[in-house]
Amino acid sequence: MSRRHDDGTVMLLVLGLVVLAGLFVVVVVDASALFMARRDLLAAADGAALAGAQAVDEAAVYREGVHGSLPLDARRVQLAVDDYLRFSGVSGSVDGLQVDVTTDGTTVRVELLAVVQLPVVNGVTPGAADGVSVAATASARSAVLP
């Protein structure tokens, strides 16, 4: 029985393929988690901007009337955005959520920034990475249609 010189090379190829497949799974799982977190943050920013655009300055409407758009009350806009994020569960379920709300009196702009913990990378190396920052921005206008 003679021995071949290439014994064991198939095992090395299979081992290399398993390592590559494992790396591919890690990348796909973490990228999917990042994509879903950003999608959820975008939806939250969109809903918060819509909620803020409904915070009409009633005193200004009664005083000046309506001319193309409803005037917004900056304090009520901030409260509406905070209420939306709290009642939708975003405030309590997102790590390191930062909210920036701006209004020019007719348009609301909501910027959300959060930290996403990647399931595989952060699970394998806890403390090595603080997560990935994800941002989402949405705006809504209080337009009155003729």
N, C-alpha and C positions, 0 to 999 in steps of 0.2 A: 504494500500500500504506500503509494508515494504522496507526499504532501505538496500542495500547491503553494506558490509564493504569494497568492493574493487572499489567503484565508484571513478572515476578520475584516476585510475592507467593506463588506456589505453591512456589518455591524456598525462601523464608523459612519457610513452613509445614513443609516437609519437613525442613529443617535443625532447626527447633524440635522436631519429632517425634523426630528422631534423637538429639538431646541428651536429651530426656525418656526415651527408651528406654534410652540409655546409663546414665543415673542410676538407672533402675529395675533394670537388670542389676547395677550396683554394690551397691545396697541388698540385692537378693536373694542375691547371692553372699556378701557379708559376713555377712548375717543367717543364712544357711545354715551357714556356717563356725562361727559363734558357737553356733548350736543344736546342731550335731554335737559340738563341743568340750564343751559342757555335758552332753550326753547321755553321752558317753564318761567324763566326770568323775563323773557320778552312778553309772554302772555300776562304776567303780573304787572309789568310796566304799562302795557296797553290798557289793561283794565283800570289801573290806578289813574292814568291820564284821562280816561273817559269819565271816571268818577269825579276827578277834579274839575273837568270842564262843565260839570253840572252844578258847580258851586256858584250860582249866580249872585251878584251883588244886587239884591232886591231894592235897596234904597236908591241906587243909581238908576235902576230901571224906572222906578216911580218918579224920580226927579227929572230924568232926561229922556225917557222913552227908549225904544229899541231902534237902532239904526244899523242894520246889517249883521250885527253880532251882539250877543248878550255880554255885558260887562261882568267880569269875575272879581270876587272878593278874595284877595290873596290869603287871608287868614282862613277863610272857609275852604279854599282850595287845599291848603296844607292839611286841614282836619279831615277833609274828604279822602285824600290820598292815604293818610295814616289809618283811617277807619277801614278803607278798602283792604289795605295790606294786612291789617290785624284780623279782620273778619274772614278773609280768604285763606288765612293760615300761613301766608308767606313770611310774615315777620317772625313767627316762632319756629319755622322749619328750615330756614336758610341761615347758614353760618356766616357771621360777619356782614350782615346786610347793611348797606349804607344807602340812604335815600336822599336824593337831591331834587327838590321841586322848585321850578321857576315858572312865573307867569308874567305876561306883559299886559294883562288885563282882559285879553280875549283868547289867548292860547296858553295851554298848560304843557309843560315839558317835564317829564319824569325820567330821571336817570337812576338806575339801580345798579349797585355793585355788590357782588357776593363772592365768597370763597368756596370753591368746590373741592371736596376731598375725593381724589381718584381712588376707585375701589381696589385696584391691584397694586399700583405703585405705592400708595399710602399704606395699604395693608401689609405689604412686604417690608417697607422701610419706614416704620412709624417715626415721626420726629425729623426725618431727613428732609421732608418737604412740607411746607405749610399749606399746600393745596394750590389751586390755580384760580386766579381772579377772573371772574366772568362779569361782563357789563351788558346792560340792555338799556335802550333809550326809546321812549315813545312820546308822542305829542298828540294833543287833541285840541280842537278849536270849537268854541261855542257859537257857531254860525247859525243864523236864522234864515231858513229857506223861504223865498217868496211864495 
